[in-house]
Every structure is written in C-alpha cells, then in structure tokens.
Amino acid sequence: EYFAKCLENKKEKYSEKELFYLFENDLRKFIGNVLNNEFNGDWWRKGIPTKIRVSCVARREEGLDEEKDRDLILFANFYDYKGILENNKSEFSKHMNVKKWCSKLNELGPIRNTLAHNRDLDSAYEKIKNCYEELKKII
C-alpha cells in the first residue's frame, strides 16, 4: 500500500522514507533474483543462512494473520541483507563489490531505523539517493 502511495504521489523528489522503501524493496528483489539464478530456484534454502531463515520464519509466525503467506524475505532485518551478501560473496561479486556494499548497508542501517520509527532525518536523503542510484545501475 505504501509503495502504491509512493507511485501515486510521484513527484520530482521522494521523501527519505519513500526513497528508502523503494531501495529496500529493490534490494530484496535483487537478492532473490541473484540467488534464484545461482541456485536454480531453491534460493531460500541454499542461499539464505540458516540463522536468518529461522528468524524470518519466527517473525512471520508472530506477525499479523494476513501476513502468514507473505514472502519470507520480507521478514528479514535490514542487517540480515549484509549477512546474505557475505554468505554468498562469490555469487554477488559478479554484480557488485560486496565489501563496499556491506559497508554501505552498515551506514544505512541507523538511517533506516530512524525512518522506520517515523523520526525525521533531513540529512539522510543524499546518502539514500546515492546508494539507490548505484543499486539501480547494478540491477
């Protein structure tokens, strides 16, 4: 719903929250696509570390009833993406500098948490925008 609102209210400049929403969802899609291609469709079991898989299943189980059939990657913590990249370094290195992107994710983590808890953070826009533009080039 929030994504639809972002597109519906398309303007020259997204808010930090909208931009981060688009970034994180594209990152999830990118992770799924790369791992799906590498592991012939069994990307969740073969590409996602066990600890992260278990956490995602638990979070989905604790979630709202209408979320019970949602894709498990949607229940990953933002910091889990770094673990996924590091665990599959050889696969992701074909597309990006994994060490650099893990560093970027570390920098974006606190920004993401601030935005997710609805605290304004005007200074974050350029950092999010730059990372998102880089990710779109990779994709």
C-alpha distance (Angstrom), angle and dihedral (degrees) to the residues before:
residue distance angle dihedral
E1 . . .
Y2 3.78 . .
F3 3.80 90.8 .
A4 3.81 90.6 52.7
K5 3.79 88.5 51.0
C6 3.81 90.2 51.2
L7 3.79 91.2 53.5
E8 3.77 93.9 40.6
N9 3.79 91.1 53.3
K10 3.80 92.6 42.6
K11 3.73 109.5 165.4
E12 3.76 137.7 160.3
K13 3.76 92.0 -87.6
Y14 3.78 126.1 30.5
S15 3.79 119.0 -147.4
E16 3.79 117.0 -104.9
K17 3.80 89.7 -103.6
E18 3.80 93.5 50.6
L19 3.79 92.5 46.3
F20 3.79 92.2 48.8
Y21 3.79 90.9 48.0
L22 3.80 90.1 55.1
F23 3.82 91.9 44.6
E24 3.80 95.1 50.4
N25 3.78 94.2 46.0
D26 3.80 92.4 48.5
L27 3.80 89.0 48.1
R28 3.82 89.9 53.8
K29 3.81 90.9 49.2
F30 3.80 90.8 48.0
I31 3.81 91.7 50.7
G32 3.80 91.4 48.6
N33 3.80 93.6 46.7
V34 3.80 95.4 48.4
L35 3.80 93.7 46.0
N36 3.81 93.1 42.4
N37 3.81 90.0 54.7
E38 3.80 92.8 46.2
F39 3.79 96.8 45.4
N40 3.82 99.9 36.3
G41 3.78 96.4 -117.1
D42 3.81 98.6 -41.2
W43 3.79 92.0 93.3
W44 3.80 97.5 132.5
R45 3.81 96.2 58.6
K46 3.80 98.3 33.1
G47 3.81 100.7 36.4
I48 3.79 105.7 34.7
P49 3.80 116.4 73.9
T50 3.81 113.4 -115.0
K51 3.80 94.4 -117.6
I52 3.82 91.3 55.4
R53 3.82 92.5 45.3
V54 3.80 90.9 51.8
S55 3.82 92.0 48.3
C56 3.80 92.2 49.3
V57 3.80 92.2 49.9
A58 3.81 90.6 49.3
R59 3.82 92.9 48.6
R60 3.79 91.7 49.1
E61 3.80 90.3 48.6
E62 3.81 90.1 52.2
G63 3.81 92.0 45.9
L64 3.75 131.4 93.1
D65 3.81 119.4 -61.3
E66 3.80 91.5 -112.8
E67 3.82 89.7 57.8
K68 3.80 96.5 57.4
D69 3.81 93.6 99.7
R70 3.82 97.3 41.0
D71 3.79 121.4 120.7
L72 3.80 109.7 -84.5
I73 3.82 93.9 -130.8
L74 3.81 86.9 69.2
F75 3.81 88.0 68.5
A76 3.80 95.5 55.8
N77 3.78 118.2 114.8
F78 3.78 114.3 -118.6
Y79 3.81 89.5 -111.6
D80 3.83 90.0 55.1
Y81 3.80 89.6 72.3
K82 3.78 89.6 66.8
G83 3.81 90.2 53.0
I84 3.79 90.7 49.6
L85 3.81 91.9 51.1
E86 3.80 92.6 46.9
N87 3.81 92.7 46.1
N88 3.82 89.8 53.0
K89 3.78 99.0 35.1
S90 3.80 95.2 141.9
E91 3.81 91.8 53.5
F92 3.81 96.5 45.1
S93 3.82 93.7 41.0
K94 3.80 86.8 72.1
H95 3.81 87.7 67.3
M96 3.80 108.0 25.8
N97 3.78 147.0 6.7
V98 3.81 97.5 -90.7
K99 3.80 95.7 -163.7
K100 3.82 91.2 51.8
W101 3.81 92.3 47.6
C102 3.79 93.2 47.9
S103 3.80 86.9 54.1
K104 3.82 90.4 49.3
L105 3.80 90.7 50.4
N106 3.82 89.6 51.2
E107 3.81 89.2 53.4
L108 3.80 93.2 46.2
G109 3.82 95.5 46.8
P110 3.81 97.0 80.6
I111 3.82 90.2 42.8
R112 3.79 90.4 52.2
N113 3.80 91.7 50.3
T114 3.79 92.1 49.9
L115 3.79 92.0 50.2
A116 3.80 93.9 43.2
H117 3.79 89.6 56.2
N118 3.80 91.0 51.0
R119 3.77 98.0 -111.5
D120 3.79 114.1 143.9
L121 3.76 116.6 -116.1
D122 3.79 111.6 175.8
S123 3.80 95.1 174.3
A124 3.81 94.2 63.1
Y125 3.79 99.1 68.4
E126 3.81 98.3 89.0
K127 3.80 94.1 45.6
I128 3.80 92.3 50.7
K129 3.80 92.0 43.4
N130 3.81 93.1 51.1
C131 3.80 93.1 48.6
Y132 3.78 92.1 46.3
E133 3.80 92.6 49.6
E134 3.82 89.9 50.5
L135 3.79 91.3 48.8
K136 3.82 91.6 50.5
K137 3.82 89.5 53.7
I138 3.81 90.0 51.9
I139 3.78 92.3 48.1
